[in-house]
């Protein structure tokens, strides 16, 4: 009988953290050895030993998931980090991988997918969900024109669809991504262009030539 994969769960949202612990308890060959509410707690749990993989959220207080990943992979190279997050934008993926994450899943992942990813990362392999894989294939290089306020190609595409009047579910269906990913792109886009709501974003899209009248 093989030893179970020992996992630490790191997520700042208690309901998510407890849900993940319960979910992982249903996966054969996986044993949860700790749960952390921030990056510092995650690093501390790893330092105590008895850990093979950290299931790491990115946006956490005190020490975020990317910084915690960098510390863990530098100080405890035998411990793998598998990111599980809402965010699948280029910057988040690139920063996590540069920090040493061995895999990257979004929170759309189900029990079977998480279990397979834990086994892969524990075995020294890399694993990514389909949306992340597409971005990796595309080179993880944000493509932006000089006058687009740093929007990536995907953010520009989402903004164009917003200007066409599509809802979040419609955008997700057209781009073959999750609604959570659409929301992330919209939040990033609004922050970059200084839009407070969709109407301002639409005006920006027409002003910049991202959208045009039919």
Secondary structure, 3 states (H helix, E strand, C coil): CCCCEEEEEECCCHHHHHHHHHHHCCCCCEEEEEEECCHHHHHHHHHCCCCCEEEECCCCCCCCHHHHHHHHHHHCCCCEEEEEECCCCHHHHHHHHHHCCCEEEECCCCHHHHHHHHHHHHCCCCEECHHHHHHHHCCCCCCCCCCCCCCCHHHHHHHHHHHCCCCHHHHHHHHCCCHHHHHHHHHHHHHHHCCCCHHHHHHHHHHCCCCCCC
